[in-house]
Amino acid sequence: MSRGALIRAGGTAAIVGGILRAAASFAPSLGSDTERQLLYLVVDMFLLLGLLGFYELRSQDVGRTGALGFLLALFGLVVVRSSRVISGLDLYPVGAMAVAGGLIVLCGRAWSVKTLRVWVPAAFVVSTLVGLVGTVAGNSEGLFVVSGVFFGAAFAGLGREVWSAARRL
């Protein structure tokens, strides 16, 4: 399989992951806990593959700053997926902030070198700010839905950019 095909697959995964993440924002009250966790696992796998595809495409362009953002986002995904391993300790907020922060750094750097449209990192920033307000406000389910939809849209947009750029490889 060619590099271009692998990157396009990553772009497709990012689009699917973004759409599923936006849809999963409405899932906290649907299905059993096991079904929701399975959905979140599938979402995170698509996000991971999309992130890998984006970084493979743009690693040379984003430099060390982008690499730091990439590693922070990867770390965050691992923490989010392991948040239930240690009972009594909720690691999800730390992991979610690491993912969001890493994506903001990575995508912000990609935008600064003109390889990504500004709306993608801006949507990640809005998603993060809305999520923080929801956390501070406490029990603000509506804000978490809005945050998730912005995140999902930004990730799907990232995937579209990757897929589109990889067609030219």
Chimera marker file (.cmm) of the C-alpha trace (Angstrom):
<marker_set name="trace">
<marker id="1" x="0.000" y="0.000" z="0.000" r="1" g="1" b="0" radius="0.5"/>
<marker id="2" x="1.374" y="3.425" z="-0.918" r="1" g="1" b="0" radius="0.5"/>
<marker id="3" x="2.043" y="6.248" z="1.539" r="1" g="1" b="0" radius="0.5"/>
<marker id="4" x="-0.737" y="8.272" z="-0.098" r="1" g="1" b="0" radius="0.5"/>
<marker id="5" x="-3.234" y="5.440" z="0.353" r="1" g="1" b="0" radius="0.5"/>
<marker id="6" x="-2.294" y="5.053" z="4.022" r="1" g="1" b="0" radius="0.5"/>
<marker id="7" x="-2.662" y="8.786" z="4.639" r="1" g="1" b="0" radius="0.5"/>
<marker id="8" x="-6.038" y="8.826" z="2.834" r="1" g="1" b="0" radius="0.5"/>
<marker id="9" x="-7.123" y="5.934" z="5.072" r="1" g="1" b="0" radius="0.5"/>
<marker id="10" x="-6.079" y="8.053" z="8.060" r="1" g="1" b="0" radius="0.5"/>
<marker id="11" x="-8.092" y="10.966" z="6.667" r="1" g="1" b="0" radius="0.5"/>
<marker id="12" x="-11.117" y="8.724" z="6.239" r="1" g="1" b="0" radius="0.5"/>
<marker id="13" x="-10.686" y="7.452" z="9.805" r="1" g="1" b="0" radius="0.5"/>
<marker id="14" x="-10.542" y="11.050" z="11.051" r="1" g="1" b="0" radius="0.5"/>
<marker id="15" x="-13.773" y="11.906" z="9.235" r="1" g="1" b="0" radius="0.5"/>
<marker id="16" x="-15.549" y="8.824" z="10.601" r="1" g="1" b="0" radius="0.5"/>
<marker id="17" x="-14.109" y="9.415" z="14.086" r="1" g="1" b="0" radius="0.5"/>
<marker id="18" x="-15.193" y="13.052" z="14.054" r="1" g="1" b="0" radius="0.5"/>
<marker id="19" x="-18.731" y="12.197" z="12.980" r="1" g="1" b="0" radius="0.5"/>
<marker id="20" x="-18.961" y="9.424" z="15.567" r="1" g="1" b="0" radius="0.5"/>
<marker id="21" x="-17.548" y="11.735" z="18.269" r="1" g="1" b="0" radius="0.5"/>
<marker id="22" x="-20.173" y="14.364" z="17.487" r="1" g="1" b="0" radius="0.5"/>
<marker id="23" x="-22.898" y="11.694" z="17.578" r="1" g="1" b="0" radius="0.5"/>
<marker id="24" x="-21.490" y="10.200" z="20.802" r="1" g="1" b="0" radius="0.5"/>
<marker id="25" x="-22.030" y="13.579" z="22.481" r="1" g="1" b="0" radius="0.5"/>
<marker id="26" x="-25.677" y="12.589" z="22.697" r="1" g="1" b="0" radius="0.5"/>
<marker id="27" x="-24.917" y="9.061" z="24.011" r="1" g="1" b="0" radius="0.5"/>
<marker id="28" x="-24.500" y="9.564" z="27.796" r="1" g="1" b="0" radius="0.5"/>
<marker id="29" x="-28.153" y="8.686" z="28.349" r="1" g="1" b="0" radius="0.5"/>
<marker id="30" x="-28.429" y="5.969" z="25.698" r="1" g="1" b="0" radius="0.5"/>
<marker id="31" x="-27.805" y="2.257" z="26.093" r="1" g="1" b="0" radius="0.5"/>
<marker id="32" x="-25.983" y="0.432" z="28.836" r="1" g="1" b="0" radius="0.5"/>
<marker id="33" x="-22.652" y="1.507" z="30.269" r="1" g="1" b="0" radius="0.5"/>
<marker id="34" x="-20.935" y="-1.331" z="28.380" r="1" g="1" b="0" radius="0.5"/>
<marker id="35" x="-22.501" y="-0.233" z="25.082" r="1" g="1" b="0" radius="0.5"/>
<marker id="36" x="-21.392" y="3.375" z="25.630" r="1" g="1" b="0" radius="0.5"/>
<marker id="37" x="-17.858" y="2.307" z="26.507" r="1" g="1" b="0" radius="0.5"/>
<marker id="38" x="-17.701" y="0.207" z="23.345" r="1" g="1" b="0" radius="0.5"/>
<marker id="39" x="-18.876" y="3.208" z="21.311" r="1" g="1" b="0" radius="0.5"/>
<marker id="40" x="-16.226" y="5.426" z="22.928" r="1" g="1" b="0" radius="0.5"/>
<marker id="41" x="-13.544" y="2.803" z="22.255" r="1" g="1" b="0" radius="0.5"/>
<marker id="42" x="-14.497" y="2.667" z="18.569" r="1" g="1" b="0" radius="0.5"/>
<marker id="43" x="-14.521" y="6.482" z="18.393" r="1" g="1" b="0" radius="0.5"/>
<marker id="44" x="-11.090" y="6.709" z="20.013" r="1" g="1" b="0" radius="0.5"/>
<marker id="45" x="-9.643" y="4.117" z="17.636" r="1" g="1" b="0" radius="0.5"/>
<marker id="46" x="-10.818" y="6.151" z="14.635" r="1" g="1" b="0" radius="0.5"/>
<marker id="47" x="-9.474" y="9.341" z="16.230" r="1" g="1" b="0" radius="0.5"/>
<marker id="48" x="-6.119" y="7.640" z="16.815" r="1" g="1" b="0" radius="0.5"/>
<marker id="49" x="-5.873" y="6.455" z="13.221" r="1" g="1" b="0" radius="0.5"/>
<marker id="50" x="-6.871" y="9.902" z="11.976" r="1" g="1" b="0" radius="0.5"/>
<marker id="51" x="-4.295" y="11.586" z="14.184" r="1" g="1" b="0" radius="0.5"/>
<marker id="52" x="-1.598" y="9.224" z="12.905" r="1" g="1" b="0" radius="0.5"/>
<marker id="53" x="-2.578" y="9.970" z="9.306" r="1" g="1" b="0" radius="0.5"/>
<marker id="54" x="-2.482" y="13.723" z="9.875" r="1" g="1" b="0" radius="0.5"/>
<marker id="55" x="0.886" y="13.588" z="11.568" r="1" g="1" b="0" radius="0.5"/>
<marker id="56" x="2.366" y="11.380" z="8.843" r="1" g="1" b="0" radius="0.5"/>
<marker id="57" x="1.180" y="13.889" z="6.259" r="1" g="1" b="0" radius="0.5"/>
<marker id="58" x="2.347" y="17.034" z="8.056" r="1" g="1" b="0" radius="0.5"/>
<marker id="59" x="5.188" y="15.961" z="10.387" r="1" g="1" b="0" radius="0.5"/>
<marker id="60" x="7.852" y="17.730" z="8.326" r="1" g="1" b="0" radius="0.5"/>
<marker id="61" x="5.784" y="20.919" z="8.158" r="1" g="1" b="0" radius="0.5"/>
<marker id="62" x="4.873" y="21.228" z="11.842" r="1" g="1" b="0" radius="0.5"/>
<marker id="63" x="8.346" y="20.640" z="13.280" r="1" g="1" b="0" radius="0.5"/>
<marker id="64" x="9.098" y="20.146" z="16.963" r="1" g="1" b="0" radius="0.5"/>
<marker id="65" x="6.143" y="22.175" z="18.189" r="1" g="1" b="0" radius="0.5"/>
<marker id="66" x="3.780" y="20.033" z="16.154" r="1" g="1" b="0" radius="0.5"/>
<marker id="67" x="5.535" y="16.888" z="17.363" r="1" g="1" b="0" radius="0.5"/>
<marker id="68" x="4.968" y="17.986" z="20.955" r="1" g="1" b="0" radius="0.5"/>
<marker id="69" x="1.276" y="18.555" z="20.225" r="1" g="1" b="0" radius="0.5"/>
<marker id="70" x="1.048" y="15.170" z="18.519" r="1" g="1" b="0" radius="0.5"/>
<marker id="71" x="2.651" y="13.377" z="21.479" r="1" g="1" b="0" radius="0.5"/>
<marker id="72" x="0.433" y="15.230" z="23.960" r="1" g="1" b="0" radius="0.5"/>
<marker id="73" x="-2.686" y="14.222" z="22.012" r="1" g="1" b="0" radius="0.5"/>
<marker id="74" x="-1.509" y="10.589" z="21.851" r="1" g="1" b="0" radius="0.5"/>
<marker id="75" x="-0.786" y="10.625" z="25.587" r="1" g="1" b="0" radius="0.5"/>
<marker id="76" x="-4.255" y="12.026" z="26.201" r="1" g="1" b="0" radius="0.5"/>
<marker id="77" x="-5.945" y="9.298" z="24.165" r="1" g="1" b="0" radius="0.5"/>
<marker id="78" x="-4.098" y="6.634" z="26.171" r="1" g="1" b="0" radius="0.5"/>
<marker id="79" x="-5.087" y="8.290" z="29.465" r="1" g="1" b="0" radius="0.5"/>
<marker id="80" x="-8.730" y="8.624" z="28.376" r="1" g="1" b="0" radius="0.5"/>
<marker id="81" x="-8.844" y="4.932" z="27.437" r="1" g="1" b="0" radius="0.5"/>
<marker id="82" x="-7.243" y="3.913" z="30.754" r="1" g="1" b="0" radius="0.5"/>
<marker id="83" x="-9.307" y="6.239" z="32.920" r="1" g="1" b="0" radius="0.5"/>
<marker id="84" x="-11.311" y="3.336" z="34.371" r="1" g="1" b="0" radius="0.5"/>
<marker id="85" x="-8.304" y="1.171" z="35.203" r="1" g="1" b="0" radius="0.5"/>
<marker id="86" x="-7.590" y="2.816" z="38.555" r="1" g="1" b="0" radius="0.5"/>
<marker id="87" x="-10.763" y="2.695" z="40.606" r="1" g="1" b="0" radius="0.5"/>
<marker id="88" x="-11.540" y="5.813" z="42.591" r="1" g="1" b="0" radius="0.5"/>
<marker id="89" x="-9.415" y="8.025" z="40.316" r="1" g="1" b="0" radius="0.5"/>
<marker id="90" x="-11.064" y="9.755" z="37.369" r="1" g="1" b="0" radius="0.5"/>
<marker id="91" x="-8.329" y="10.324" z="34.793" r="1" g="1" b="0" radius="0.5"/>
<marker id="92" x="-10.747" y="11.279" z="32.019" r="1" g="1" b="0" radius="0.5"/>
<marker id="93" x="-10.567" y="15.081" z="32.563" r="1" g="1" b="0" radius="0.5"/>
<marker id="94" x="-6.759" y="15.024" z="32.472" r="1" g="1" b="0" radius="0.5"/>
<marker id="95" x="-6.735" y="12.860" z="29.350" r="1" g="1" b="0" radius="0.5"/>
<marker id="96" x="-9.385" y="14.965" z="27.618" r="1" g="1" b="0" radius="0.5"/>
<marker id="97" x="-7.423" y="18.152" z="28.313" r="1" g="1" b="0" radius="0.5"/>
<marker id="98" x="-4.242" y="16.523" z="27.001" r="1" g="1" b="0" radius="0.5"/>
<marker id="99" x="-5.995" y="15.452" z="23.793" r="1" g="1" b="0" radius="0.5"/>
<marker id="100" x="-7.531" y="18.894" z="23.293" r="1" g="1" b="0" radius="0.5"/>
<marker id="101" x="-4.339" y="20.742" z="24.164" r="1" g="1" b="0" radius="0.5"/>
<marker id="102" x="-2.262" y="18.534" z="21.907" r="1" g="1" b="0" radius="0.5"/>
<marker id="103" x="-4.645" y="18.989" z="19.003" r="1" g="1" b="0" radius="0.5"/>
<marker id="104" x="-4.705" y="22.745" z="19.521" r="1" g="1" b="0" radius="0.5"/>
<marker id="105" x="-0.903" y="22.886" z="19.457" r="1" g="1" b="0" radius="0.5"/>
<marker id="106" x="-0.572" y="20.501" z="16.493" r="1" g="1" b="0" radius="0.5"/>
<marker id="107" x="-3.333" y="22.066" z="14.412" r="1" g="1" b="0" radius="0.5"/>
<marker id="108" x="-2.358" y="25.585" z="15.396" r="1" g="1" b="0" radius="0.5"/>
<marker id="109" x="1.155" y="24.897" z="14.180" r="1" g="1" b="0" radius="0.5"/>
<marker id="110" x="-0.187" y="23.376" z="10.951" r="1" g="1" b="0" radius="0.5"/>
<marker id="111" x="-2.274" y="26.506" z="10.412" r="1" g="1" b="0" radius="0.5"/>
<marker id="112" x="0.697" y="28.780" z="11.140" r="1" g="1" b="0" radius="0.5"/>
<marker id="113" x="2.679" y="27.105" z="8.367" r="1" g="1" b="0" radius="0.5"/>
<marker id="114" x="-0.344" y="27.327" z="6.063" r="1" g="1" b="0" radius="0.5"/>
<marker id="115" x="-1.060" y="23.602" z="5.773" r="1" g="1" b="0" radius="0.5"/>
<marker id="116" x="-4.431" y="23.660" z="7.573" r="1" g="1" b="0" radius="0.5"/>
<marker id="117" x="-7.398" y="26.009" z="7.479" r="1" g="1" b="0" radius="0.5"/>
<marker id="118" x="-7.819" y="28.185" z="10.553" r="1" g="1" b="0" radius="0.5"/>
<marker id="119" x="-11.307" y="26.963" z="11.396" r="1" g="1" b="0" radius="0.5"/>
<marker id="120" x="-9.987" y="23.531" z="12.467" r="1" g="1" b="0" radius="0.5"/>
<marker id="121" x="-7.741" y="24.703" z="15.358" r="1" g="1" b="0" radius="0.5"/>
<marker id="122" x="-10.314" y="27.413" z="16.172" r="1" g="1" b="0" radius="0.5"/>
<marker id="123" x="-13.035" y="24.766" z="16.548" r="1" g="1" b="0" radius="0.5"/>
<marker id="124" x="-10.766" y="22.742" z="18.843" r="1" g="1" b="0" radius="0.5"/>
<marker id="125" x="-10.240" y="25.876" z="20.963" r="1" g="1" b="0" radius="0.5"/>
<marker id="126" x="-14.002" y="26.555" z="21.115" r="1" g="1" b="0" radius="0.5"/>
<marker id="127" x="-14.662" y="22.922" z="22.022" r="1" g="1" b="0" radius="0.5"/>
<marker id="128" x="-12.130" y="23.095" z="24.843" r="1" g="1" b="0" radius="0.5"/>
<marker id="129" x="-13.437" y="26.401" z="26.206" r="1" g="1" b="0" radius="0.5"/>
<marker id="130" x="-17.052" y="25.208" z="26.132" r="1" g="1" b="0" radius="0.5"/>
<marker id="131" x="-16.007" y="21.981" z="27.878" r="1" g="1" b="0" radius="0.5"/>
<marker id="132" x="-14.147" y="23.939" z="30.567" r="1" g="1" b="0" radius="0.5"/>
<marker id="133" x="-17.154" y="26.178" z="31.153" r="1" g="1" b="0" radius="0.5"/>
<marker id="134" x="-19.301" y="23.052" z="31.436" r="1" g="1" b="0" radius="0.5"/>
<marker id="135" x="-16.898" y="21.612" z="34.004" r="1" g="1" b="0" radius="0.5"/>
<marker id="136" x="-16.775" y="24.808" z="36.068" r="1" g="1" b="0" radius="0.5"/>
<marker id="137" x="-20.556" y="25.274" z="35.843" r="1" g="1" b="0" radius="0.5"/>
<marker id="138" x="-20.986" y="21.690" z="37.016" r="1" g="1" b="0" radius="0.5"/>
<marker id="139" x="-23.625" y="19.329" z="35.752" r="1" g="1" b="0" radius="0.5"/>
<marker id="140" x="-24.037" y="21.253" z="32.515" r="1" g="1" b="0" radius="0.5"/>
<marker id="141" x="-24.850" y="18.440" z="30.128" r="1" g="1" b="0" radius="0.5"/>
<marker id="142" x="-25.847" y="20.768" z="27.292" r="1" g="1" b="0" radius="0.5"/>
<marker id="143" x="-22.408" y="22.391" z="27.224" r="1" g="1" b="0" radius="0.5"/>
<marker id="144" x="-20.715" y="18.996" z="27.039" r="1" g="1" b="0" radius="0.5"/>
<marker id="145" x="-22.888" y="18.117" z="24.041" r="1" g="1" b="0" radius="0.5"/>
<marker id="146" x="-21.934" y="21.392" z="22.324" r="1" g="1" b="0" radius="0.5"/>
<marker id="147" x="-18.262" y="20.805" z="23.164" r="1" g="1" b="0" radius="0.5"/>
<marker id="148" x="-18.386" y="17.287" z="21.719" r="1" g="1" b="0" radius="0.5"/>
<marker id="149" x="-20.089" y="18.450" z="18.543" r="1" g="1" b="0" radius="0.5"/>
<marker id="150" x="-17.439" y="21.148" z="18.003" r="1" g="1" b="0" radius="0.5"/>
<marker id="151" x="-14.688" y="18.604" z="18.663" r="1" g="1" b="0" radius="0.5"/>
<marker id="152" x="-16.230" y="16.100" z="16.272" r="1" g="1" b="0" radius="0.5"/>
<marker id="153" x="-16.703" y="18.720" z="13.558" r="1" g="1" b="0" radius="0.5"/>
<marker id="154" x="-13.103" y="19.885" z="13.948" r="1" g="1" b="0" radius="0.5"/>
<marker id="155" x="-11.772" y="16.335" z="13.744" r="1" g="1" b="0" radius="0.5"/>
<marker id="156" x="-13.914" y="15.533" z="10.699" r="1" g="1" b="0" radius="0.5"/>
<marker id="157" x="-12.636" y="18.746" z="9.110" r="1" g="1" b="0" radius="0.5"/>
<marker id="158" x="-9.087" y="17.705" z="9.895" r="1" g="1" b="0" radius="0.5"/>
<marker id="159" x="-9.791" y="14.392" z="8.189" r="1" g="1" b="0" radius="0.5"/>
<marker id="160" x="-11.202" y="16.127" z="5.130" r="1" g="1" b="0" radius="0.5"/>
<marker id="161" x="-8.061" y="18.239" z="4.866" r="1" g="1" b="0" radius="0.5"/>
<marker id="162" x="-5.872" y="15.124" z="5.195" r="1" g="1" b="0" radius="0.5"/>
<marker id="163" x="-7.851" y="13.153" z="2.659" r="1" g="1" b="0" radius="0.5"/>
<marker id="164" x="-7.838" y="16.020" z="0.206" r="1" g="1" b="0" radius="0.5"/>
<marker id="165" x="-4.088" y="16.708" z="0.554" r="1" g="1" b="0" radius="0.5"/>
<marker id="166" x="-3.215" y="13.000" z="0.345" r="1" g="1" b="0" radius="0.5"/>
<marker id="167" x="-4.938" y="12.701" z="-3.034" r="1" g="1" b="0" radius="0.5"/>
<marker id="168" x="-2.166" y="14.895" z="-4.414" r="1" g="1" b="0" radius="0.5"/>
<marker id="169" x="0.629" y="12.583" z="-3.148" r="1" g="1" b="0" radius="0.5"/>
<link id1="1" id2="2" r="1" g="1" b="0" radius="0.2"/>
<link id1="2" id2="3" r="1" g="1" b="0" radius="0.2"/>
<link id1="3" id2="4" r="1" g="1" b="0" radius="0.2"/>
<link id1="4" id2="5" r="1" g="1" b="0" radius="0.2"/>
<link id1="5" id2="6" r="1" g="1" b="0" radius="0.2"/>
<link id1="6" id2="7" r="1" g="1" b="0" radius="0.2"/>
<link id1="7" id2="8" r="1" g="1" b="0" radius="0.2"/>
<link id1="8" id2="9" r="1" g="1" b="0" radius="0.2"/>
<link id1="9" id2="10" r="1" g="1" b="0" radius="0.2"/>
<link id1="10" id2="11" r="1" g="1" b="0" radius="0.2"/>
<link id1="11" id2="12" r="1" g="1" b="0" radius="0.2"/>
<link id1="12" id2="13" r="1" g="1" b="0" radius="0.2"/>
<link id1="13" id2="14" r="1" g="1" b="0" radius="0.2"/>
<link id1="14" id2="15" r="1" g="1" b="0" radius="0.2"/>
<link id1="15" id2="16" r="1" g="1" b="0" radius="0.2"/>
<link id1="16" id2="17" r="1" g="1" b="0" radius="0.2"/>
<link id1="17" id2="18" r="1" g="1" b="0" radius="0.2"/>
<link id1="18" id2="19" r="1" g="1" b="0" radius="0.2"/>
<link id1="19" id2="20" r="1" g="1" b="0" radius="0.2"/>
<link id1="20" id2="21" r="1" g="1" b="0" radius="0.2"/>
<link id1="21" id2="22" r="1" g="1" b="0" radius="0.2"/>
<link id1="22" id2="23" r="1" g="1" b="0" radius="0.2"/>
<link id1="23" id2="24" r="1" g="1" b="0" radius="0.2"/>
<link id1="24" id2="25" r="1" g="1" b="0" radius="0.2"/>
<link id1="25" id2="26" r="1" g="1" b="0" radius="0.2"/>
<link id1="26" id2="27" r="1" g="1" b="0" radius="0.2"/>
<link id1="27" id2="28" r="1" g="1" b="0" radius="0.2"/>
<link id1="28" id2="29" r="1" g="1" b="0" radius="0.2"/>
<link id1="29" id2="30" r="1" g="1" b="0" radius="0.2"/>
<link id1="30" id2="31" r="1" g="1" b="0" radius="0.2"/>
<link id1="31" id2="32" r="1" g="1" b="0" radius="0.2"/>
<link id1="32" id2="33" r="1" g="1" b="0" radius="0.2"/>
<link id1="33" id2="34" r="1" g="1" b="0" radius="0.2"/>
<link id1="34" id2="35" r="1" g="1" b="0" radius="0.2"/>
<link id1="35" id2="36" r="1" g="1" b="0" radius="0.2"/>
<link id1="36" id2="37" r="1" g="1" b="0" radius="0.2"/>
<link id1="37" id2="38" r="1" g="1" b="0" radius="0.2"/>
<link id1="38" id2="39" r="1" g="1" b="0" radius="0.2"/>
<link id1="39" id2="40" r="1" g="1" b="0" radius="0.2"/>
<link id1="40" id2="41" r="1" g="1" b="0" radius="0.2"/>
<link id1="41" id2="42" r="1" g="1" b="0" radius="0.2"/>
<link id1="42" id2="43" r="1" g="1" b="0" radius="0.2"/>
<link id1="43" id2="44" r="1" g="1" b="0" radius="0.2"/>
<link id1="44" id2="45" r="1" g="1" b="0" radius="0.2"/>
<link id1="45" id2="46" r="1" g="1" b="0" radius="0.2"/>
<link id1="46" id2="47" r="1" g="1" b="0" radius="0.2"/>
<link id1="47" id2="48" r="1" g="1" b="0" radius="0.2"/>
<link id1="48" id2="49" r="1" g="1" b="0" radius="0.2"/>
<link id1="49" id2="50" r="1" g="1" b="0" radius="0.2"/>
<link id1="50" id2="51" r="1" g="1" b="0" radius="0.2"/>
<link id1="51" id2="52" r="1" g="1" b="0" radius="0.2"/>
<link id1="52" id2="53" r="1" g="1" b="0" radius="0.2"/>
<link id1="53" id2="54" r="1" g="1" b="0" radius="0.2"/>
<link id1="54" id2="55" r="1" g="1" b="0" radius="0.2"/>
<link id1="55" id2="56" r="1" g="1" b="0" radius="0.2"/>
<link id1="56" id2="57" r="1" g="1" b="0" radius="0.2"/>
<link id1="57" id2="58" r="1" g="1" b="0" radius="0.2"/>
<link id1="58" id2="59" r="1" g="1" b="0" radius="0.2"/>
<link id1="59" id2="60" r="1" g="1" b="0" radius="0.2"/>
<link id1="60" id2="61" r="1" g="1" b="0" radius="0.2"/>
<link id1="61" id2="62" r="1" g="1" b="0" radius="0.2"/>
<link id1="62" id2="63" r="1" g="1" b="0" radius="0.2"/>
<link id1="63" id2="64" r="1" g="1" b="0" radius="0.2"/>
<link id1="64" id2="65" r="1" g="1" b="0" radius="0.2"/>
<link id1="65" id2="66" r="1" g="1" b="0" radius="0.2"/>
<link id1="66" id2="67" r="1" g="1" b="0" radius="0.2"/>
<link id1="67" id2="68" r="1" g="1" b="0" radius="0.2"/>
<link id1="68" id2="69" r="1" g="1" b="0" radius="0.2"/>
<link id1="69" id2="70" r="1" g="1" b="0" radius="0.2"/>
<link id1="70" id2="71" r="1" g="1" b="0" radius="0.2"/>
<link id1="71" id2="72" r="1" g="1" b="0" radius="0.2"/>
<link id1="72" id2="73" r="1" g="1" b="0" radius="0.2"/>
<link id1="73" id2="74" r="1" g="1" b="0" radius="0.2"/>
<link id1="74" id2="75" r="1" g="1" b="0" radius="0.2"/>
<link id1="75" id2="76" r="1" g="1" b="0" radius="0.2"/>
<link id1="76" id2="77" r="1" g="1" b="0" radius="0.2"/>
<link id1="77" id2="78" r="1" g="1" b="0" radius="0.2"/>
<link id1="78" id2="79" r="1" g="1" b="0" radius="0.2"/>
<link id1="79" id2="80" r="1" g="1" b="0" radius="0.2"/>
<link id1="80" id2="81" r="1" g="1" b="0" radius="0.2"/>
<link id1="81" id2="82" r="1" g="1" b="0" radius="0.2"/>
<link id1="82" id2="83" r="1" g="1" b="0" radius="0.2"/>
<link id1="83" id2="84" r="1" g="1" b="0" radius="0.2"/>
<link id1="84" id2="85" r="1" g="1" b="0" radius="0.2"/>
<link id1="85" id2="86" r="1" g="1" b="0" radius="0.2"/>
<link id1="86" id2="87" r="1" g="1" b="0" radius="0.2"/>
<link id1="87" id2="88" r="1" g="1" b="0" radius="0.2"/>
<link id1="88" id2="89" r="1" g="1" b="0" radius="0.2"/>
<link id1="89" id2="90" r="1" g="1" b="0" radius="0.2"/>
<link id1="90" id2="91" r="1" g="1" b="0" radius="0.2"/>
<link id1="91" id2="92" r="1" g="1" b="0" radius="0.2"/>
<link id1="92" id2="93" r="1" g="1" b="0" radius="0.2"/>
<link id1="93" id2="94" r="1" g="1" b="0" radius="0.2"/>
<link id1="94" id2="95" r="1" g="1" b="0" radius="0.2"/>
<link id1="95" id2="96" r="1" g="1" b="0" radius="0.2"/>
<link id1="96" id2="97" r="1" g="1" b="0" radius="0.2"/>
<link id1="97" id2="98" r="1" g="1" b="0" radius="0.2"/>
<link id1="98" id2="99" r="1" g="1" b="0" radius="0.2"/>
<link id1="99" id2="100" r="1" g="1" b="0" radius="0.2"/>
<link id1="100" id2="101" r="1" g="1" b="0" radius="0.2"/>
<link id1="101" id2="102" r="1" g="1" b="0" radius="0.2"/>
<link id1="102" id2="103" r="1" g="1" b="0" radius="0.2"/>
<link id1="103" id2="104" r="1" g="1" b="0" radius="0.2"/>
<link id1="104" id2="105" r="1" g="1" b="0" radius="0.2"/>
<link id1="105" id2="106" r="1" g="1" b="0" radius="0.2"/>
<link id1="106" id2="107" r="1" g="1" b="0" radius="0.2"/>
<link id1="107" id2="108" r="1" g="1" b="0" radius="0.2"/>
<link id1="108" id2="109" r="1" g="1" b="0" radius="0.2"/>
<link id1="109" id2="110" r="1" g="1" b="0" radius="0.2"/>
<link id1="110" id2="111" r="1" g="1" b="0" radius="0.2"/>
<link id1="111" id2="112" r="1" g="1" b="0" radius="0.2"/>
<link id1="112" id2="113" r="1" g="1" b="0" radius="0.2"/>
<link id1="113" id2="114" r="1" g="1" b="0" radius="0.2"/>
<link id1="114" id2="115" r="1" g="1" b="0" radius="0.2"/>
<link id1="115" id2="116" r="1" g="1" b="0" radius="0.2"/>
<link id1="116" id2="117" r="1" g="1" b="0" radius="0.2"/>
<link id1="117" id2="118" r="1" g="1" b="0" radius="0.2"/>
<link id1="118" id2="119" r="1" g="1" b="0" radius="0.2"/>
<link id1="119" id2="120" r="1" g="1" b="0" radius="0.2"/>
<link id1="120" id2="121" r="1" g="1" b="0" radius="0.2"/>
<link id1="121" id2="122" r="1" g="1" b="0" radius="0.2"/>
<link id1="122" id2="123" r="1" g="1" b="0" radius="0.2"/>
<link id1="123" id2="124" r="1" g="1" b="0" radius="0.2"/>
<link id1="124" id2="125" r="1" g="1" b="0" radius="0.2"/>
<link id1="125" id2="126" r="1" g="1" b="0" radius="0.2"/>
<link id1="126" id2="127" r="1" g="1" b="0" radius="0.2"/>
<link id1="127" id2="128" r="1" g="1" b="0" radius="0.2"/>
<link id1="128" id2="129" r="1" g="1" b="0" radius="0.2"/>
<link id1="129" id2="130" r="1" g="1" b="0" radius="0.2"/>
<link id1="130" id2="131" r="1" g="1" b="0" radius="0.2"/>
<link id1="131" id2="132" r="1" g="1" b="0" radius="0.2"/>
<link id1="132" id2="133" r="1" g="1" b="0" radius="0.2"/>
<link id1="133" id2="134" r="1" g="1" b="0" radius="0.2"/>
<link id1="134" id2="135" r="1" g="1" b="0" radius="0.2"/>
<link id1="135" id2="136" r="1" g="1" b="0" radius="0.2"/>
<link id1="136" id2="137" r="1" g="1" b="0" radius="0.2"/>
<link id1="137" id2="138" r="1" g="1" b="0" radius="0.2"/>
<link id1="138" id2="139" r="1" g="1" b="0" radius="0.2"/>
<link id1="139" id2="140" r="1" g="1" b="0" radius="0.2"/>
<link id1="140" id2="141" r="1" g="1" b="0" radius="0.2"/>
<link id1="141" id2="142" r="1" g="1" b="0" radius="0.2"/>
<link id1="142" id2="143" r="1" g="1" b="0" radius="0.2"/>
<link id1="143" id2="144" r="1" g="1" b="0" radius="0.2"/>
<link id1="144" id2="145" r="1" g="1" b="0" radius="0.2"/>
<link id1="145" id2="146" r="1" g="1" b="0" radius="0.2"/>
<link id1="146" id2="147" r="1" g="1" b="0" radius="0.2"/>
<link id1="147" id2="148" r="1" g="1" b="0" radius="0.2"/>
<link id1="148" id2="149" r="1" g="1" b="0" radius="0.2"/>
<link id1="149" id2="150" r="1" g="1" b="0" radius="0.2"/>
<link id1="150" id2="151" r="1" g="1" b="0" radius="0.2"/>
<link id1="151" id2="152" r="1" g="1" b="0" radius="0.2"/>
<link id1="152" id2="153" r="1" g="1" b="0" radius="0.2"/>
<link id1="153" id2="154" r="1" g="1" b="0" radius="0.2"/>
<link id1="154" id2="155" r="1" g="1" b="0" radius="0.2"/>
<link id1="155" id2="156" r="1" g="1" b="0" radius="0.2"/>
<link id1="156" id2="157" r="1" g="1" b="0" radius="0.2"/>
<link id1="157" id2="158" r="1" g="1" b="0" radius="0.2"/>
<link id1="158" id2="159" r="1" g="1" b="0" radius="0.2"/>
<link id1="159" id2="160" r="1" g="1" b="0" radius="0.2"/>
<link id1="160" id2="161" r="1" g="1" b="0" radius="0.2"/>
<link id1="161" id2="162" r="1" g="1" b="0" radius="0.2"/>
<link id1="162" id2="163" r="1" g="1" b="0" radius="0.2"/>
<link id1="163" id2="164" r="1" g="1" b="0" radius="0.2"/>
<link id1="164" id2="165" r="1" g="1" b="0" radius="0.2"/>
<link id1="165" id2="166" r="1" g="1" b="0" radius="0.2"/>
<link id1="166" id2="167" r="1" g="1" b="0" radius="0.2"/>
<link id1="167" id2="168" r="1" g="1" b="0" radius="0.2"/>
<link id1="168" id2="169" r="1" g="1" b="0" radius="0.2"/>
</marker_set>
